[in-house]
Each structure stands twice: as C-alpha cells, then as structure tokens.
Amino acid sequence: MSATPRLTVGLPVYNGEKYLAESLDALLGQSYAEFELVISDNASTDGTADICRQYEKQDSRIRYFRQPHNLGLAPNVNFIIGQARGELYKEAAHDDLYARDLLERCVEVLDEYPQVVLAHCWTARVDGSGAVTKAFEYPLTTAVPRAPDRFRSVLFDSGGDDDYGVIRIEVLRRTAMKESYHHADHTIIAELALHGEFYQVPDWLFFRRDHPGQSGRAPMRNRCANMDPRRANRLRHPVVRLYGEYVWAYIRAIRRAPLSPADRRECYRVLAQWFASRARPNGAGELEPIPVDHPAISIDSVVAGRERKPA
C-alpha cells in the first residue's frame, strides 16, 4: 500500500467484543487492499481495546484510537472522518460482514463514473451466527441525473444502507457530517444525494447483522443519546427539538448544495410535500423494505475469515 491510501475505512466501536473480530477479518481480507482502517474506540469497557490492539500489531493498515470517554457515536464518527487520509471513505460497523470484493467493486464504480458520489451494493441481513435471514434489492431512485428526483426518492421511499457506502470524502466533508437529532442518518444521505448520483452494485455484498443489542431498536431519545450523550438531557433537548432539528437539517442541506436556482426551488417544494405527508393523520411512517427471493447466499464462501469463526 502507498503512504497515502486511496480509501479510508472508518470503524467507530463501543463495547463490540462479541462480533468485532469477525468484522475486522472481513474488512482486512478484502480483495482491494489499498486502504487504511481507522478504528476509534469510544472508551469501551469490555474486551474491545484488547482485540483492536491485537489486530493493530498484525496489520499496518490499522490506526487505532481510544477516546478518553464516551463521546457518542456522532462525534466519534466525525473524529474518524477528520483523521481520514483517503480520497474515498467508507463507514463500517463492528457487527456487520462484508463480501471480499465489496470495496473493489465500489471503487471501480467511482473510478468509472465521476458523477457518482456514493457507491454501494444490495443488502442482506444476517443473524447472530452469520446466516442470511432476508435479502433486499435497492429500492431508491438515486442513480438519476436530476437532484430533485434523487432528493424526492430519499424522502419518500424506504430502504437502502447508503450510510455504509463508499463516498467521495471531499463531498462528504461539504455536508453537515454526522449529527445526533432524530433520524440524523437520513438527512446526511439526503444531502449527499443533492450533490450527485449514487450507484448500487447489483449483488449482495453487504451483510447487516440483526441482534438484540443494536441501538436502533431503542426508543427515539435513547437512540439520540447514543449518538451524543448530551441528548439525554430532557430540558435542553426536548422531543420537539430532536424533531425540529431533523426537519431543519433538510432545509440547511438544500441551502448548502450546489444546485441551480430552479432545482433548489423544486427541492423546497419536494420537502414541503414530504412535510405535509408526515403531518397528516396516519401519514407515512418508516416502512420496512420488502425482502426479495434470492439464491442461496453462502456467507462462509464470500466473507473473509469465516474459516476461523467459532464452531
């Protein structure tokens, strides 16, 4: 690998000892090797630090940081992005799995199509043992040239795991980055879609793990506090603020994006339509994407390091 890697994989982690080694094996066993892996440990209290230090000794691509206290997920992710040296960036999770050629195929897309700002693939979900339970094709219309059309799809359609795609870091750094209000993960994807097209590799290469300890299963305030512990203060961060910042973030994203005056006006109209749909009784909520029939996916054959998994 060159002194300056093309790609930075960022891995924020807090108390991830159960699945961390599997995810590290899957990332370090990628067919595309020109990347650095920046791990930021958010003051874990389990064996996470020992696992990270062991892997750091074994692979020079790893840069391991341990935060002095729990910053929350959002500041931890932004810390990693600040440390990134690559021109491309991918966020990873300590409990997910990745096919060996995921990075290679996403980088190839970004090299071939300069208008694409984010490349990813179809998602399959796996259980605690790594067995596939559901598979999804990408349901959003984010590969079209017009920014208002991409923005509309991100707002009104459900599904996709674009926050784990490979992103051009100079575009990512022009956004609001990772924030901590309600559904902050949605607004950053919407803002990226205003900057350029997304591309989905039509294959199941990303395996998102479902397990009881995931923060996404927690109530809204708990999820926000996981993103930033200051959000746990009900007086300073009432529910109305957590929702209000969510809506305001879309407005800020439209203001910041490199849009023509006509496209900017159309994006504001799309946002007004979305807000009206949410405000109506029985308005659109968060929908689970529809699983699709898929060929048998053998995780052990496509993910690196599975030969070392516990029996």
FENSULDA-V672670 format. One line per field, one symbol per residue. ss: DSSP state (a for helix, b for strand, c for the rest). phi: phi as a letter, one per 30 degrees, with the letter a starting at -180 (. if undefined). Layout:
BEGIN
ss: ???
phi: ???
END
This chain:
BEGIN
ss: ccccccbbbbbbbccccccaaaaaaaaaccccccbbbbbbbccccccaaaaaaaaaaacccbbbbbccccccaaaaaaaaaaaccccbbbbbccccbbbccaaaaaaaaaaacccbbbbbbbbbbbcccccbbbbbccccccccccaaaaaaaaaacccccaaacbbbaaaacccccccccccaaaaaaaaaaaacbbbbbbbbbbbbbcccccaaaccaaaaaaaacaaaaccccccaaaaaaaaaaaaaaaaaaccccaaaaaaaaaaaaaaaaaaacccccccccccccccccccaaaabccaaaccc
phi: .ddcddbcccbdbbhcedceddddddddcdddcdbccccbddieccdeddddddddddbdddbcbbddaddjddddddddddddcddbbbdbcdccbbdecededddeddddbdddcbbbbdcbcbcedjddcbbbcdccccccdddddddedddccbjibddcdcbddddeddcdidbbdehddddddddddddldcbcddadbcbdccadddddddeedddddddaedddddddbdedddddddddddddddddddcdedddddddddddddddddddehddcdcddddcdbdecceddccdiddcddd
END
